[in-house]
Amino acid sequence: MTPTFEIHDESRIYIGSASELLPEILPQKRIVVISDTTIAHLHAPLLASYETILIGTSEKIKTLQTIETIYRRFIELGVDRSTFVLAIGGGIVTDIAGFAASTYMRGLQFGFVSTTLLGQVDASVGGKNGVNIDGYKNMAGCFNQPAFVICDPSLLSTLPEREFRAGLAEVIKAAIIADADLFAQLESTTFDQLRQNTDQLSDIIAASIRIKADIVTHDERETGERRKLNLGHTLAHAIEKSSDQMIHGEAVAVGTVLISEVAVKLGTLSVTDYGRIVSLHKQMGFVTESPVSISRMLQEVGKDKKNKEGMLRIVLPAGIGDCEIMPISPEEFARLLQ
């Protein structure tokens, strides 16, 4: 079975039917599935053949307490180093399962079936696994590649409209970072068309994964180029920490628009391209205003894990399909945002 993409010959990424791919690519060993209660209801046939550990839903369960619960279930089930862990779910499930598998008995092999658009184009790809600490995003975690990721566009038909839209924020982000053609393709379509046209949806998923896989291949542990994938995320994480009004993709949309405005002030982005970024987000149905004040966001920005030696590392659009990373003091960043 030929993967659509690969990262370092370690992680194979497939776009296609999960039910057809799994029998072909799962290793011939004991399989234990980690999933959530929603997936167990919506996609029961995918879980039916395996021992399964179910966790809850929402960002609130992405904690060390959930990891401990999984460890205890592993012990009860007699999981050992020969067991393969298969995560079936969205980004929260894959982040948690990847971290649990990577740290139990100093590491088990694992793979993902990603069931959300956000997971398929971003969260499940690239080897970042982790959980939040007191609401701060992914403060405990590791870099460890899944053996494979299956992105099945047909699974997205069950996604609520809000969750589907949230995934589009990461597609727009990828296009701004590195693919002007993808950005133009999104401009020429509508939210409803993407929901209904599986072929078109498969194309934008593949384009987004290609961008991330290429960047991760060159910078797996985020020492340089991979930081570009954080476009909009410093502010998005601050919004998520400060308010429960927005889910991740919605906050990324706001963060991307805000940082694009900063880029205009710094002269890295033209007013025309800024207008295109704002218009595309609105075209896809995003709210582009923050639900929390700038001053409240700034209180959280200083605690971002990507900060170094008192300086923020912000990702700025430098045009449609290009961006740059700039160190900036918290004081200067606050001035630009205000």
VOPAGU-2260 file (C-alpha; in pm, 1 decimal, decimal comma):
REM VOPAGU-2260
SITE   aa  ch    i         X         Y         Z
SITE  MET   A    0       0,0       0,0       0,0
SITE  THR   A    1     161,0     325,8    -115,9
SITE  PRO   A    2     120,8     621,5     123,1
SITE  THR   A    3      19,0     961,3     -12,5
SITE  PHE   A    4     290,5    1134,1     192,4
SITE  GLU   A    5     577,7    1031,8     420,3
SITE  ILE   A    6     774,3    1207,1     694,1
SITE  HIS   A    7    1131,8    1083,2     733,3
SITE  ASP   A    8    1028,5     731,9     624,0
SITE  GLU   A    9     887,9     704,5     980,5
SITE  SER   A   10     531,3     825,0     938,5
SITE  ARG   A   11     313,5     729,4     643,1
SITE  ILE   A   12       9,7     943,4     563,8
SITE  TYR   A   13    -276,8     797,2     362,7
SITE  ILE   A   14    -580,3     970,4     213,4
SITE  GLY   A   15    -857,6     718,0     156,0
SITE  SER   A   16   -1110,4     485,2     312,6
SITE  ALA   A   17   -1018,1     393,7     670,7
SITE  SER   A   18   -1213,2      67,2     658,4
SITE  GLU   A   19   -1021,2     -42,4     347,9
SITE  LEU   A   20    -678,9      82,4     455,2
SITE  LEU   A   21    -668,1     -46,4     813,1
SITE  PRO   A   22    -659,2    -420,5     729,8
SITE  GLU   A   23    -374,4    -351,5     487,5
SITE  ILE   A   24    -148,1    -136,5     705,0
SITE  LEU   A   25    -208,5    -240,0    1066,7
SITE  PRO   A   26      78,4    -450,8    1201,8
SITE  GLN   A   27      11,6    -814,4    1280,4
SITE  LYS   A   28      10,3    -771,7    1656,3
SITE  ARG   A   29    -230,2    -693,6    1936,9
SITE  ILE   A   30    -423,7    -372,4    1872,6
SITE  VAL   A   31    -572,5    -149,9    2144,4
SITE  VAL   A   32    -785,5     143,3    2032,1
SITE  ILE   A   33    -816,9     478,7    2208,1
SITE  SER   A   34   -1121,7     676,9    2100,4
SITE  ASP   A   35   -1396,1     892,9    2247,5
SITE  THR   A   36   -1761,7     843,5    2322,7
SITE  THR   A   37   -1878,2    1044,8    2020,7
SITE  ILE   A   38   -1671,7     839,2    1775,4
SITE  ALA   A   39   -1794,7     518,5    1937,8
SITE  HIS   A   40   -2148,1     629,9    1854,6
SITE  LEU   A   41   -2086,9     770,9    1504,7
SITE  HIS   A   42   -1830,4     525,0    1369,2
SITE  ALA   A   43   -1891,3     207,7    1571,7
SITE  PRO   A   44   -1786,4     -32,1    1287,8
SITE  LEU   A   45   -1432,4     110,0    1293,5
SITE  LEU   A   46   -1395,9      17,5    1661,6
SITE  ALA   A   47   -1584,5    -310,3    1660,8
SITE  SER   A   48   -1291,4    -545,8    1602,3
SITE  TYR   A   49   -1060,8    -412,1    1873,7
SITE  GLU   A   50   -1019,0    -376,6    2248,4
SITE  THR   A   51   -1113,5     -14,7    2309,4
SITE  ILE   A   52   -1045,6     252,4    2570,0
SITE  LEU   A   53   -1297,6     536,8    2552,8
SITE  ILE   A   54   -1225,2     884,3    2684,6
SITE  GLY   A   55   -1449,9    1190,2    2708,3
SITE  THR   A   56   -1475,8    1480,9    2468,1
SITE  SER   A   57   -1375,5    1849,5    2458,6
SITE  GLU   A   58   -1053,2    2030,1    2537,0
SITE  LYS   A   59   -1122,8    1995,6    2910,7
SITE  ILE   A   60   -1024,6    1625,3    2911,0
SITE  LYS   A   61    -686,6    1693,7    2748,2
SITE  THR   A   62    -504,8    1662,2    3081,0
SITE  LEU   A   63    -249,7    1454,0    3268,0
SITE  GLN   A   64    -538,7    1304,2    3463,3
SITE  THR   A   65    -671,5    1152,2    3140,2
SITE  ILE   A   66    -325,0    1016,6    3061,9
SITE  GLU   A   67    -314,7     850,5    3404,2
SITE  THR   A   68    -655,3     694,2    3339,6
SITE  ILE   A   69    -527,3     549,1    3012,5
SITE  TYR   A   70    -212,1     414,9    3181,9
SITE  ARG   A   71    -428,2     234,7    3439,1
SITE  ARG   A   72    -644,4      84,5    3166,7
SITE  PHE   A   73    -327,0     -28,6    2985,7
SITE  ILE   A   74    -218,3    -203,6    3305,5
SITE  GLU   A   75    -560,5    -366,1    3351,0
SITE  LEU   A   76    -555,6    -490,0    2991,1
SITE  GLY   A   77    -200,3    -620,5    3015,3
SITE  VAL   A   78     -70,3    -388,2    2744,1
SITE  ASP   A   79     300,8    -439,8    2679,9
SITE  ARG   A   80     566,1    -317,5    2438,1
SITE  SER   A   81     442,7    -547,9    2164,3
SITE  THR   A   82      98,4    -379,4    2163,6
SITE  PHE   A   83       7,3    -132,9    1888,8
SITE  VAL   A   84    -207,6     166,2    1994,1
SITE  LEU   A   85    -457,5     289,1    1735,8
SITE  ALA   A   86    -620,1     627,8    1801,0
SITE  ILE   A   87    -948,3     692,0    1620,7
SITE  GLY   A   88   -1080,8    1044,2    1661,8
SITE  GLY   A   89   -1008,5    1411,8    1624,6
SITE  GLY   A   90    -707,8    1613,4    1732,6
SITE  ILE   A   91    -780,9    1585,4    2104,5
SITE  VAL   A   92    -792,3    1204,7    2085,5
SITE  THR   A   93    -477,4    1178,3    1873,2
SITE  ASP   A   94    -282,7    1425,3    2089,6
SITE  ILE   A   95    -374,8    1232,9    2404,6
SITE  ALA   A   96    -327,9     884,6    2258,9
SITE  GLY   A   97       4,2     973,8    2099,6
SITE  PHE   A   98     136,3    1105,8    2430,0
SITE  ALA   A   99       7,7     806,3    2628,1
SITE  ALA   A  100     157,8     559,3    2380,4
SITE  SER   A  101     487,7     747,0    2360,4
SITE  THR   A  102     537,4     744,7    2738,0
SITE  TYR   A  103     387,2     414,5    2855,4
SITE  MET   A  104     667,3     162,7    2917,3
SITE  ARG   A  105     895,9     422,1    2752,3
SITE  GLY   A  106     712,4     396,7    2425,3
SITE  LEU   A  107     463,8     190,6    2224,2
SITE  GLN   A  108     412,6     202,6    1848,5
SITE  PHE   A  109      97,4     389,4    1747,8
SITE  GLY   A  110    -106,7     512,2    1452,7
SITE  PHE   A  111    -403,9     741,3    1388,0
SITE  VAL   A  112    -734,5     741,5    1203,6
SITE  SER   A  113    -822,3    1110,5    1200,1
SITE  THR   A  114   -1196,9    1181,2    1199,3
SITE  THR   A  115   -1210,6    1564,5    1191,2
SITE  LEU   A  116   -1101,9    1813,9     927,5
SITE  LEU   A  117    -881,1    1995,1    1178,4
SITE  GLY   A  118    -718,3    1664,9    1270,9
SITE  GLN   A  119    -664,0    1558,5     911,4
SITE  VAL   A  120    -503,5    1880,8     790,4
SITE  ASP   A  121    -307,7    1963,1    1106,0
SITE  ALA   A  122    -333,4    1800,0    1449,0
SITE  SER   A  123    -273,5    1435,0    1359,8
SITE  VAL   A  124      17,2    1504,1    1120,6
SITE  GLY   A  125     369,8    1587,1    1230,2
SITE  GLY   A  126     439,0    1396,4    1550,5
SITE  LYS   A  127     335,2    1646,8    1817,3
SITE  ASN   A  128     162,3    1475,2    2108,3
SITE  GLY   A  129      61,7    1626,7    2440,6
SITE  VAL   A  130    -186,4    1762,4    2690,1
SITE  ASN   A  131    -268,8    2094,0    2852,4
SITE  ILE   A  132    -168,5    2209,7    3200,5
SITE  ASP   A  133    -419,1    2436,8    3379,3
SITE  GLY   A  134    -558,7    2539,3    3042,7
SITE  TYR   A  135    -221,5    2624,3    2887,3
SITE  LYS   A  136    -203,1    2447,3    2554,0
SITE  ASN   A  137      19,3    2141,8    2511,1
SITE  MET   A  138     253,7    2226,6    2797,0
SITE  ALA   A  139     331,7    1856,6    2855,7
SITE  GLY   A  140     414,3    1651,6    2550,7
SITE  CYS   A  141     667,8    1504,1    2312,4
SITE  PHE   A  142     771,8    1479,6    1949,8
SITE  ASN   A  143     709,2    1123,2    1830,1
SITE  GLN   A  144     582,0    1025,6    1488,3
SITE  PRO   A  145     282,9     793,5    1443,0
SITE  ALA   A  146     357,2     491,8    1225,7
SITE  PHE   A  147      72,9     604,7    1002,2
SITE  VAL   A  148    -211,4     852,6     974,8
SITE  ILE   A  149    -527,6     776,1     778,5
SITE  CYS   A  150    -725,2    1077,1     658,1
SITE  ASP   A  151   -1063,4     958,1     532,6
SITE  PRO   A  152   -1267,4    1248,1     386,6
SITE  SER   A  153   -1586,0    1039,2     399,8
SITE  LEU   A  154   -1570,8    1040,6     781,6
SITE  LEU   A  155   -1615,4    1418,1     778,0
SITE  SER   A  156   -1978,9    1392,0     667,8
SITE  THR   A  157   -2078,7    1341,1    1032,0
SITE  LEU   A  158   -1898,8    1654,6    1153,8
SITE  PRO   A  159   -2117,6    1935,9    1286,8
SITE  GLU   A  160   -2096,7    2248,0    1074,3
SITE  ARG   A  161   -1904,6    2432,9    1346,2
SITE  GLU   A  162   -1635,3    2163,5    1370,0
SITE  PHE   A  163   -1597,6    2145,8     992,1
SITE  ARG   A  164   -1555,2    2522,9     972,0
SITE  ALA   A  165   -1296,5    2512,6    1250,5
SITE  GLY   A  166   -1085,3    2279,9    1037,8
SITE  LEU   A  167   -1097,0    2523,2     748,2
SITE  ALA   A  168    -909,6    2776,8     961,9
SITE  GLU   A  169    -605,2    2548,0     950,8
SITE  VAL   A  170    -643,4    2504,5     574,2
SITE  ILE   A  171    -646,7    2884,0     528,7
SITE  LYS   A  172    -344,0    2909,1     758,2
SITE  ALA   A  173    -152,4    2654,7     549,4
SITE  ALA   A  174    -238,1    2842,8     230,9
SITE  ILE   A  175    -116,2    3175,0     373,4
SITE  ILE   A  176     208,2    3010,4     485,3
SITE  ALA   A  177     308,0    2834,8     166,6
SITE  ASP   A  178      49,7    2791,6    -110,1
SITE  ALA   A  179     -95,5    3088,5    -299,2
SITE  ASP   A  180    -274,5    2850,9    -538,0
SITE  LEU   A  181    -456,0    2679,9    -249,7
SITE  PHE   A  182    -557,8    3021,1    -118,8
SITE  ALA   A  183    -699,0    3115,4    -461,9
SITE  GLN   A  184    -879,2    2780,0    -480,8
SITE  LEU   A  185   -1047,1    2853,6    -147,1
SITE  GLU   A  186   -1142,4    3201,9    -266,1
SITE  SER   A  187   -1318,3    3047,3    -566,6
SITE  THR   A  188   -1540,5    2816,8    -363,6
SITE  THR   A  189   -1786,2    2833,3     -75,9
SITE  PHE   A  190   -1828,5    2666,3     259,5
SITE  ASP   A  191   -2130,6    2471,0     134,4
SITE  GLN   A  192   -1947,5    2347,0    -175,9
SITE  LEU   A  193   -1660,6    2216,0      37,0
SITE  ARG   A  194   -1908,5    2035,9     260,9
SITE  GLN   A  195   -2075,7    1866,2     -34,8
SITE  ASN   A  196   -1792,9    1799,0    -282,3
SITE  THR   A  197   -1576,4    1511,3    -154,7
SITE  ASP   A  198   -1329,8    1536,1    -444,0
SITE  GLN   A  199   -1270,9    1905,0    -382,3
SITE  LEU   A  200   -1240,9    1839,7     -10,8
SITE  SER   A  201    -984,9    1563,8     -72,7
SITE  ASP   A  202    -780,9    1807,7    -282,6
SITE  ILE   A  203    -760,4    2072,7     -11,5
SITE  ILE   A  204    -680,7    1810,5     253,3
SITE  ALA   A  205    -396,6    1679,1      37,5
SITE  ALA   A  206    -264,1    2031,0     -30,7
SITE  SER   A  207    -265,5    2116,1     340,6
SITE  ILE   A  208     -93,2    1791,9     440,2
SITE  ARG   A  209     168,8    1841,0     169,1
SITE  ILE   A  210     262,1    2178,8     321,0
SITE  LYS   A  211     285,6    2042,9     674,4
SITE  ALA   A  212     466,6    1721,4     578,2
SITE  ASP   A  213     727,9    1916,1     382,2
SITE  ILE   A  214     792,0    2159,5     667,6
SITE  VAL   A  215     804,3    1886,2     933,9
SITE  THR   A  216    1041,8    1676,5     722,5
SITE  HIS   A  217    1290,6    1965,7     726,2
SITE  ASP   A  218    1232,8    2070,3    1089,0
SITE  GLU   A  219    1072,1    1797,1    1295,5
SITE  ARG   A  220    1140,7    1949,5    1638,7
SITE  GLU   A  221    1043,5    2308,3    1565,2
SITE  THR   A  222    1382,6    2477,9    1576,3
SITE  GLY   A  223    1316,8    2694,7    1271,3
SITE  GLU   A  224    1084,2    2649,0     974,0
SITE  ARG   A  225     822,5    2449,3    1164,2
SITE  ARG   A  226     744,1    2757,3    1370,6
SITE  LYS   A  227     569,1    2894,2    1061,9
SITE  LEU   A  228     290,5    2645,1    1126,0
SITE  ASN   A  229     208,2    2851,3    1436,7
SITE  LEU   A  230      71,8    3138,6    1228,9
SITE  GLY   A  231    -210,8    3289,9    1432,8
SITE  HIS   A  232    -167,4    3039,6    1714,5
SITE  THR   A  233       1,8    3256,0    1978,5
SITE  LEU   A  234    -305,4    3477,1    1990,9
SITE  ALA   A  235    -543,0    3184,6    1934,5
SITE  HIS   A  236    -410,4    3002,6    2241,0
SITE  ALA   A  237    -445,9    3321,6    2443,8
SITE  ILE   A  238    -808,7    3351,5    2332,4
SITE  GLU   A  239    -877,3    2987,4    2422,9
SITE  LYS   A  240    -719,4    3030,0    2764,9
SITE  SER   A  241    -912,6    3349,4    2836,3
SITE  SER   A  242   -1254,8    3246,0    2711,8
SITE  ASP   A  243   -1461,5    2936,1    2641,4
SITE  GLN   A  244   -1657,5    3106,3    2363,7
SITE  MET   A  245   -1440,9    2976,8    2078,4
SITE  ILE   A  246   -1307,3    2635,6    1981,5
SITE  HIS   A  247    -954,5    2603,2    1847,0
SITE  GLY   A  248   -1013,7    2667,9    1477,1
SITE  GLU   A  249   -1235,7    2967,7    1546,3
SITE  ALA   A  250    -964,8    3117,0    1768,1
SITE  VAL   A  251    -701,3    3046,8    1499,0
SITE  ALA   A  252    -910,2    3244,4    1249,3
SITE  VAL   A  253    -918,7    3544,8    1483,2
SITE  GLY   A  254    -549,3    3509,4    1565,7
SITE  THR   A  255    -458,2    3493,2    1196,9
SITE  VAL   A  256    -654,8    3806,9    1115,2
SITE  LEU   A  257    -505,3    3996,6    1411,6
SITE  ILE   A  258    -147,6    3897,9    1332,0
SITE  SER   A  259    -205,8    3989,8     968,0
SITE  GLU   A  260    -301,9    4339,9    1084,0
SITE  VAL   A  261      23,8    4353,2    1282,0
SITE  ALA   A  262     209,9    4244,8     965,6
SITE  VAL   A  263      57,3    4538,8     776,3
SITE  LYS   A  264     177,4    4778,6    1046,8
SITE  LEU   A  265     527,4    4629,4    1027,2
SITE  GLY   A  266     531,2    4649,2     648,7
SITE  THR   A  267     564,4    4277,3     576,8
SITE  LEU   A  268     211,5    4241,6     433,5
SITE  SER   A  269      31,9    4461,8     181,0
SITE  VAL   A  270    -306,8    4610,6     257,4
SITE  THR   A  271    -443,6    4424,4     -45,8
SITE  ASP   A  272    -331,5    4083,3      81,0
SITE  TYR   A  273    -458,2    4168,3     428,8
SITE  GLY   A  274    -796,6    4238,6     275,4
SITE  ARG   A  275    -793,6    3901,8      98,0
SITE  ILE   A  276    -712,9    3723,7     426,1
SITE  VAL   A  277    -998,1    3895,6     609,0
SITE  SER   A  278   -1241,0    3840,5     320,2
SITE  LEU   A  279   -1166,3    3468,2     290,0
SITE  HIS   A  280   -1223,0    3410,4     660,2
SITE  LYS   A  281   -1555,1    3593,4     641,1
SITE  GLN   A  282   -1646,8    3405,8     322,3
SITE  MET   A  283   -1606,6    3079,3     512,8
SITE  GLY   A  284   -1827,9    3207,9     792,7
SITE  PHE   A  285   -1572,6    3298,3    1059,4
SITE  VAL   A  286   -1611,8    3569,7    1317,6
SITE  THR   A  287   -1292,3    3776,8    1295,7
SITE  GLU   A  288   -1326,1    3977,5    1617,1
SITE  SER   A  289   -1183,6    3846,6    1943,3
SITE  PRO   A  290   -1429,1    3762,8    2223,3
SITE  VAL   A  291   -1171,8    3890,2    2475,1
SITE  SER   A  292    -989,8    4219,8    2501,0
SITE  ILE   A  293    -642,1    4277,5    2363,7
SITE  SER   A  294    -513,3    4346,6    2714,7
SITE  ARG   A  295    -649,6    4011,1    2838,1
SITE  MET   A  296    -489,3    3829,1    2545,9
SITE  LEU   A  297    -156,2    3994,0    2614,0
SITE  GLN   A  298    -155,6    3863,2    2970,5
SITE  GLU   A  299    -149,8    3508,7    2828,5
SITE  VAL   A  300      81,7    3570,6    2532,7
SITE  GLY   A  301     376,0    3613,1    2767,3
SITE  LYS   A  302     328,3    3252,9    2889,2
SITE  ASP   A  303     341,2    3100,2    2540,4
SITE  LYS   A  304     580,1    2802,5    2530,4
SITE  LYS   A  305     744,9    2931,0    2211,2
SITE  ASN   A  306     882,9    3239,8    2384,2
SITE  LYS   A  307    1258,8    3249,8    2434,2
SITE  GLU   A  308    1478,5    3469,0    2654,9
SITE  GLY   A  309    1201,4    3719,6    2713,4
SITE  MET   A  310    1123,2    3760,2    2342,0
SITE  LEU   A  311     813,9    3649,7    2154,8
SITE  ARG   A  312     854,4    3456,4    1829,0
SITE  ILE   A  313     569,8    3573,7    1609,1
SITE  VAL   A  314     485,1    3442,4    1263,9
SITE  LEU   A  315     396,1    3718,7    1018,9
SITE  PRO   A  316     236,2    3680,4     675,8
SITE  ALA   A  317     467,5    3825,6     409,8
SITE  GLY   A  318     216,5    3783,9     128,7
SITE  ILE   A  319     -24,3    3511,6      24,5
SITE  GLY   A  320     187,5    3194,7      27,0
SITE  ASP   A  321     477,2    3330,9     231,7
SITE  CYS   A  322     553,2    3419,7     591,0
SITE  GLU   A  323     842,9    3500,4     821,0
SITE  ILE   A  324     933,2    3452,5    1185,9
SITE  MET   A  325    1022,3    3763,8    1383,5
SITE  PRO   A  326    1151,4    3800,0    1739,2
SITE  ILE   A  327     977,0    4087,7    1911,9
SITE  SER   A  328     959,2    4219,8    2264,0
SITE  PRO   A  329     629,3    4183,1    2451,6
SITE  GLU   A  330     615,3    4561,4    2484,9
SITE  GLU   A  331     648,8    4621,5    2109,9
SITE  PHE   A  332     398,2    4348,2    2032,1
SITE  ALA   A  333     149,4    4504,8    2275,1
SITE  ARG   A  334     196,7    4843,7    2108,8
SITE  LEU   A  335     131,5    4698,4    1763,4
SITE  LEU   A  336    -179,0    4509,0    1874,4
SITE  GLN   A  337    -321,3    4812,6    2051,2
